[in-house]
Amino acid sequence: MIDYLKKLTIKNAGFEIKDRGDCQLLSELILERTDELLSYNTLRRLFGLVSFVKPNKNTLDVLARFNGYENYLHFIKINPYEAYWCDKEKLYQLLTDDQDAIINFVNHIDYKSEQALDFMISLCRDLIYLNKFQVFEEVFNTRFFNDRIFSYSETLHFGNSIGILFKNNRLPTKKILLNQNFLKFVFTIYVDYSNLNGYYGEWCAYICKNTKDIQLQYFSTALLELKKYLNGKSVTKSNFNFGDIKNFHPILIGRLFSVKLLSNDVENEEVNNFFEFIKKSDNDKLLDYLYEPMVVALLSKNIIFMEKLINFVLNQKIKVTYYYHEHHMKLFSLVQVFYSKYLLINSEAKITIENVIGTEDFKYSYKELLELLVIVFKFNNKDESNKSDYLKYIEISKKLNYPIFSDSYLVNYFG
C-alpha cells in the first residue's frame, strides 16, 4: 500500500521524483496543500533516493491527506474500492472493443482480490445483455475460472447471479453447454425448476447426450426424471449405477436418491442405508445431502419419508455452518410444518405457518415451487376456502405449467 501511495503522490504532484530538487518541490507542494511539513530528506528516504527507511505514521498520514484522504488508515480502507472502480471503468470502455481486448484485460486483473467475484458477475451480466455470447464463452476459459479457488458460497453467489438471467435471455447456440466452467459455475448451480418444460429442460437433454462426465450425466438425467414427475408421468429411472459415488457432490447424491423416492421404488432398507451413508460424512455437509430429498418429499406428499427425515435431523443435531444452510433449515422447517399438519388433519387445531416461515425465506431457483407449497398449506389450514389463496395458486401453477399442480393437488394435498 505504501508503494501505491507513492505512485498516487507522483500522479497528483504532476512530476517524477528523481532527485533532491524534486523532493524539495514536493515538500513545498505538500505544505501548500495540507499546511503540514514533510522535509525533503524524509521524502528522499521515502522515494529511495537515499537509503530507504520505513516511514512513520505521521509521514503516511500527511501523504494520505495530500492525496485527498483523511489519513493513512482511511487510504487503506478505501483504496481497494478505488482500484475496483478503475477496473470497472476500464471494462466499460472495452465492452465496445474487440473480443481479444476484453479477454486480455480479464486475464490480467487481480482475480484473487475480494472484489474480483463481483467484477466478473458484472462483466458476464453485461455480455449477456449486450448479446456478446462469443466473448461470454471465452470469459469462462480465462484465468479467473481456471486458476481461482472458489468456496462453495462464492460458487453459489456467482451461479445464481448469472443463471437467473437465462429466464429471459436465450443462448444463440448450445456451444457453451459444452464448456466445463459454464456447466460447473452456472448450469449446475442455478437449476431452473420453473423451466424444466422450457429452456432448462432442453439444456438437460442436450448435456445428457453430449457430455462424457458421469456426474453431469446423472445430474441431467435426474432432472429429466423430475420433469416427468411434474408432468404427471411415471418416473422410471430409479436404478442409477451408483458405483463409487463418494466423490460426488452431496447435493447430487441427494438428488439421485430423490429420483428413487419419486419412482415409488424405494424400500425401507434403502432409506435407512441412505441415512447411514450420509451419517459418515462431516456434520456440516448433512444438510447438502438432504436438500433435494426434502423438496421431493414435499412435492410428492411423502409423509413417511418426512417423518424419517425429521427424526434423523433432530437426532444428528445438525450445525448450520454456511450462510446458504440457513435456507436449507428454512426448508426443513417447512417439512416439519407439513408433517405436523398431516398429524392434525382430523383435529380442530391450527398451525400458524407465518411464525415459522415466509415466502421471503425462499430464494434461488426453487422459489416458485416452494411458494406454491406454502399456498397449499395455507389453503388447507383454514375452515373455509380462501379465494385469494386459490387465485394465487392458479397464478403460480399456470406460470410453472406443470400438470401435477391441479385443483385436486391443492384441495386434496392432506386428504
Stockholm file with secondary structure:
# STOCKHOLM 1.0

chainA/1-415         MIDYLKKLTIKNAGFEIKDRGDCQLLSELILERTDELLSYNTLRRLFGLVSFVKPNKNTLDVLARFNGYENYLHFIKINPYEAYWCDKEKLYQLLTDDQDAIINFVNHIDYKSEQALDFMISLCRDLIYLNKFQVFEEVFNTRFFNDRIFSYSETLHFGNSIGILFKNNRLPTKKILLNQNFLKFVFTIYVDYSNLNGYYGEWCAYICKNTKDIQLQYFSTALLELKKYLNGKSVTKSNFNFGDIKNFHPILIGRLFSVKLLSNDVENEEVNNFFEFIKKSDNDKLLDYLYEPMVVALLSKNIIFMEKLINFVLNQKIKVTYYYHEHHMKLFSLVQVFYSKYLLINSEAKITIENVIGTEDFKYSYKELLELLVIVFKFNNKDESNKSDYLKYIEISKKLNYPIFSDSYLVNYFG
#=GR chainA/1-415 SS CHHHHHHHHHHHHTSCCCSHHHHHHHHHHHHHHHSCCCCHHHHHHHTTSSSCCCCCHHHHHHHHHHTTCSSHHHHHHHHHHHHHHHHHHHHHHHTTSCHHHHHHHHHTSCTTSTTHHHHHHHHHHHHHHTTCHHHHHHHTTSHHHHHCCCCHHHHHHHHHHHHGGGGTCCCSSSGGGGCHHHIIIIITTSCCGGGTTTHHHHHHHHHHHHCCCHHHHHHHHHHHHHHHHHTTCCCCCCCCCCSSCTTSCHHHHHHHHHHHHHHTCCCHHHHHHHHHHHHTSCGGGHHHHHHHHHHHHHHTTCHHHHHHHHHHHHHHTCCCCSHHHHHHHHHHHHHHHHHHHHHTTTSSCCCCGGGTCCGGGCCGGGHHHHHHHHHHHHHTTSSSCCHHHHHHHHHHHHHHTCTTSCHHHHHSTTC
#=GC SS_cons         CHHHHHHHHHHHHTSCCCSHHHHHHHHHHHHHHHSCCCCHHHHHHHTTSSSCCCCCHHHHHHHHHHTTCSSHHHHHHHHHHHHHHHHHHHHHHHTTSCHHHHHHHHHTSCTTSTTHHHHHHHHHHHHHHTTCHHHHHHHTTSHHHHHCCCCHHHHHHHHHHHHGGGGTCCCSSSGGGGCHHHIIIIITTSCCGGGTTTHHHHHHHHHHHHCCCHHHHHHHHHHHHHHHHHTTCCCCCCCCCCSSCTTSCHHHHHHHHHHHHHHTCCCHHHHHHHHHHHHTSCGGGHHHHHHHHHHHHHHTTCHHHHHHHHHHHHHHTCCCCSHHHHHHHHHHHHHHHHHHHHHTTTSSCCCCGGGTCCGGGCCGGGHHHHHHHHHHHHHTTSSSCCHHHHHHHHHHHHHHTCTTSCHHHHHSTTC
//
